[in-house]
Amino acid sequence: MEPEGDSSSRRKTWRELLMRAAGALLALVCVGYVTCRAIASADALERDFLTPSFIAAIAAAGFVYAWLGVWIGLAWYCLLVATRQAHLSMLQAVTIFGRAQLLKYLPSNLLHYVGRHAAAYRLGGAPHGALVWSSIAEAVLVTTAAAAVTGLFAQSLLARALGELYSPLWLRVLLPALAIAALVVATAYLLARGAEAKAKSLASLAKGASIACGLYVLFFFANGALLAGLVEALPGEVSAPPLMLAGVVSLAWFAGFIVPGAPAGIGIRDFVLTLGLEEAGLGSAALSIALAYRIVTLLGDLLLAPASFAVATHWPARPN
């Protein structure tokens, strides 16, 4: 007779595999949709991507996105330090984060977490409990921040999606309230997890979580500014409010993050971003911006990773 523990573990494994397979299938469908749209809009894409100002804007945005990756690395460092069990320097944490970013492009969309955990633990910089808590905290807070920015600045887009249920008064009150409630619940959950991990100070965890969440919110605002720069570099008279663009990119990022089996949100993020930008009033230019943003994020990660390797090799930092 099969032990109950083994049977439960096997069922859990099958559920995870099915969820990842479903996510990968959904990502493929979204990639197919975006590909078909690109083929149908080949002339417009050729016009946009052969415009010197647009090419220059993509290159500049790639460098900026690499710096934004450093911000997210700093947020992870704040979460680690908040446990009072980590002994990594800021430089070590950021370089570990930067090197692991390329792993998110491999299947599962989780390997960058594993890579970070393994590298930090191998250096003796943090115990397993602190590393697990920081990863959980990052996932919860970054999705909460994305949902909050979406709820606050993409309300009109969500209203159009809701159709007949649209009511400016209740929507403007409900969405910010939900964002604040999500942040409160997320913080309470993380503090509870921290208590279970026997962290030395819940006040330290709350401070670290607050700083990290602030960095995540700034990250999404900065991404909205990147999209605004790309829009301005397009030929023709197209524009959209930067704060609305921040809400759209937050929604796309959120969707790409929560779908399992989609490496770096490929397909999912591009699909949601294209539709969101169309709703934001960019029309046929939406696909160009969505594809350009994908190039920007890939370029940023490709710049950050070798820079992190170089720093780790030639400028080793000492733990605090």
C-alpha positions in Angstrom: 0.0 0.0 0.0 1.4 3.4 -1.0 2.2 5.7 2.0 -0.2 8.6 2.4 2.6 11.2 2.3 4.0 9.8 -0.9 0.6 9.9 -2.5 -0.1 13.5 -1.5 3.3 14.5 -2.7 2.7 12.8 -6.1 -0.7 14.6 -6.5 0.9 17.9 -5.7 3.6 17.3 -8.3 1.0 16.4 -10.9 -0.9 19.6 -10.1 2.2 21.7 -10.4 3.0 20.1 -13.7 -0.5 20.6 -15.0 -0.5 24.2 -14.0 2.8 24.8 -15.7 1.7 23.0 -18.8 -1.5 25.1 -18.9 0.5 28.3 -18.4 2.9 27.3 -21.1 0.0 26.6 -23.5 -1.6 29.9 -22.7 1.8 31.6 -23.3 2.0 29.9 -26.7 -1.5 31.0 -27.6 -0.6 34.6 -26.7 2.7 34.4 -28.7 0.7 33.1 -31.7 -1.8 36.0 -31.3 1.0 38.6 -31.1 2.8 36.9 -34.1 -0.3 37.0 -36.2 -0.8 40.7 -35.3 2.8 41.4 -36.2 2.5 39.7 -39.6 -0.7 41.7 -40.4 1.0 44.9 -39.3 4.3 44.3 -41.0 4.3 47.6 -42.9 3.6 49.7 -39.8 6.2 47.7 -37.8 8.8 48.2 -40.5 8.1 51.9 -40.5 8.4 52.2 -36.8 11.5 50.0 -36.2 13.4 51.7 -39.0 12.9 55.1 -37.5 16.3 56.3 -36.1 14.7 58.1 -33.2 12.7 54.9 -32.2 15.8 52.7 -32.4 17.8 55.2 -30.3 14.9 55.3 -27.8 14.9 51.5 -27.5 18.7 51.4 -26.9 18.5 54.2 -24.3 15.6 52.5 -22.6 17.6 49.2 -22.4 20.3 50.9 -20.4 17.7 52.5 -18.1 16.0 49.2 -17.6 19.4 47.7 -16.5 19.5 50.3 -13.8 16.0 49.5 -12.8 17.1 45.9 -12.4 19.6 47.3 -9.8 16.6 48.9 -8.0 14.9 45.5 -7.7 18.1 44.0 -6.6 18.3 46.6 -3.8 14.7 45.7 -2.8 15.8 42.1 -2.4 18.8 43.2 -0.4 16.4 45.2 1.9 14.3 42.2 2.5 17.3 40.0 3.3 18.8 42.5 5.7 15.4 42.9 7.4 15.6 39.3 8.6 18.7 40.2 10.6 20.1 36.8 9.6 21.8 37.8 6.4 25.5 38.7 6.0 25.7 39.8 2.4 26.9 43.2 1.4 24.7 45.4 -0.7 27.1 44.9 -3.6 27.1 41.1 -3.3 23.3 41.0 -3.1 22.9 43.2 -6.2 25.5 41.2 -8.3 23.9 37.9 -7.3 20.5 39.3 -8.3 21.8 40.6 -11.6 23.5 37.3 -12.6 20.4 35.3 -11.8 18.0 37.5 -13.9 18.8 35.6 -17.1 17.5 32.4 -15.5 14.0 33.8 -15.6 14.0 33.2 -19.4 14.3 29.5 -18.9 11.1 27.3 -18.5 9.1 27.6 -15.2 9.7 31.4 -14.6 11.1 30.5 -11.2 14.7 29.5 -11.7 16.0 33.0 -11.0 14.7 32.6 -7.5 16.5 29.2 -7.2 19.7 30.7 -8.6 19.7 33.6 -6.2 19.0 31.3 -3.2 21.8 28.9 -4.2 24.4 31.6 -4.8 23.6 33.5 -1.6 23.6 30.3 0.5 26.8 29.1 -1.1 28.6 32.4 -0.1 27.4 31.8 3.5 25.6 35.1 3.3 22.2 33.9 4.6 20.5 30.8 6.0 17.7 29.0 4.2 15.0 30.5 6.3 16.0 34.1 5.5 16.3 33.4 1.8 13.0 31.6 1.6 11.3 34.5 3.4 12.9 37.1 1.2 11.7 35.3 -1.9 8.2 34.9 -0.7 8.2 38.6 0.4 9.4 39.7 -3.0 6.8 37.7 -4.9 4.0 39.0 -2.6 5.1 42.6 -2.5 5.9 43.1 -6.2 2.6 41.6 -7.3 0.8 43.8 -4.7 2.7 46.9 -6.0 1.7 46.0 -9.6 -1.9 45.5 -8.6 -2.0 48.8 -6.7 -0.5 50.8 -9.6 -2.9 49.2 -12.0 -5.9 49.9 -9.8 -4.9 53.5 -9.3 -3.8 54.5 -12.7 -5.5 52.2 -15.2 -9.1 52.6 -13.9 -10.5 53.9 -17.2 -9.1 50.9 -19.0 -10.6 48.4 -16.5 -13.8 50.3 -16.7 -14.0 49.8 -20.5 -13.3 46.1 -19.9 -16.2 45.9 -17.4 -18.5 47.5 -19.9 -22.0 48.0 -18.5 -20.7 47.6 -14.9 -18.7 50.8 -15.3 -19.5 53.5 -12.7 -16.8 56.1 -12.1 -17.8 56.7 -8.5 -17.7 53.2 -7.2 -14.7 52.3 -9.3 -12.6 55.2 -8.1 -13.4 54.2 -4.5 -13.2 50.4 -4.8 -10.0 50.0 -6.6 -7.8 52.1 -4.3 -9.5 50.5 -1.3 -8.7 47.0 -2.7 -5.1 48.1 -3.4 -4.7 49.3 0.2 -6.3 46.2 1.6 -4.1 43.9 -0.5 -1.0 45.7 0.9 -2.2 45.4 4.5 -2.9 41.7 4.0 0.4 41.1 2.2 2.3 42.8 5.0 0.5 40.9 7.7 1.2 37.6 5.9 4.9 38.4 5.6 5.1 39.3 9.2 3.5 36.1 10.2 5.9 34.1 8.0 8.8 36.1 9.5 7.6 35.1 13.0 7.5 31.5 12.0 11.1 31.8 10.6 12.1 33.1 14.1 13.3 36.4 12.8 14.7 38.6 15.5 12.5 41.7 15.0 9.1 42.0 13.3 9.7 45.8 13.3 12.7 45.2 11.1 10.7 43.0 8.7 8.0 45.6 8.5 10.6 48.3 7.7 12.3 46.2 5.1 9.0 45.2 3.5 7.9 48.9 3.3 11.2 50.0 1.7 11.1 47.1 -0.8 7.4 47.8 -1.7 8.3 51.5 -2.3 11.1 50.5 -4.7 8.7 48.2 -6.5 6.1 51.0 -7.0 8.9 53.3 -8.2 9.9 50.5 -10.6 6.5 50.4 -12.2 6.3 54.2 -12.4 9.7 54.2 -14.1 8.5 51.6 -16.6 5.6 53.8 -17.4 8.1 56.6 -18.1 10.0 54.3 -20.4 6.9 53.5 -22.4 6.1 57.2 -22.6 9.6 57.8 -24.0 9.1 55.1 -26.6 5.7 56.6 -27.6 7.2 60.0 -28.0 9.9 58.5 -30.3 7.4 57.0 -32.7 6.7 58.7 -36.0 3.3 60.4 -36.1 1.1 62.1 -33.6 0.5 59.5 -30.9 0.5 60.0 -27.1 -0.8 58.6 -23.8 -0.7 59.8 -20.2 2.5 58.4 -18.5 0.6 57.5 -15.4 -1.9 55.5 -17.4 1.0 53.8 -19.2 2.4 52.9 -15.7 -0.9 51.3 -14.9 -1.0 49.3 -18.2 2.6 48.0 -17.9 1.9 47.1 -14.3 -1.1 45.0 -15.4 0.9 43.3 -18.1 3.7 42.6 -15.7 1.3 41.2 -13.1 -0.3 38.9 -15.7 3.1 37.6 -16.9 4.2 37.0 -13.4 1.3 35.0 -12.1 0.9 32.7 -15.0 3.2 29.6 -14.4 5.3 28.1 -17.1 5.7 31.4 -19.1 9.4 32.3 -19.0 9.8 36.0 -18.2 6.1 36.3 -19.0 6.8 35.8 -22.7 3.6 36.0 -24.7 1.3 36.8 -21.7 2.9 40.1 -21.0 3.1 41.1 -24.6 -0.5 40.2 -25.2 -1.9 42.1 -22.2 0.4 45.1 -23.0 -0.8 45.3 -26.6 -4.4 45.2 -25.7 -3.9 47.7 -22.8 -2.0 50.2 -25.0 -4.8 49.9 -27.6 -7.3 50.8 -25.0 -5.1 53.7 -23.9 -5.6 55.2 -27.3 -2.4 54.2 -29.1 -4.2 52.3 -31.8 -2.0 50.6 -34.4 1.1 51.9 -32.5 0.3 49.7 -29.5 2.0 46.6 -31.1 5.1 48.5 -31.9 5.4 49.7 -28.3 4.7 46.3 -26.8 7.4 44.6 -29.0 9.8 47.4 -28.3 9.3 47.0 -24.6 10.0 43.3 -24.8 13.3 44.2 -26.6 14.0 46.8 -23.9 13.6 44.4 -21.0 15.7 41.7 -22.7 18.4 44.2 -23.5 18.4 45.5 -19.9 18.8 42.0 -18.5 21.5 41.2 -21.0 23.4 44.3 -19.9 22.9 43.7 -16.2 24.0 40.1 -16.1 27.5 40.5 -17.6 28.1 43.7 -15.6 27.2 41.7 -12.4 29.6 38.9 -13.4 32.3 41.5 -14.0 31.8 43.2 -10.7 31.7 39.8 -8.8 35.0 38.7 -10.5 37.0 41.9 -10.4 35.6 43.8 -7.5 34.8 41.3 -4.8 32.9 42.9 -1.9 33.3 42.0 1.8 30.3 41.1 3.8 29.0 43.8 6.3 
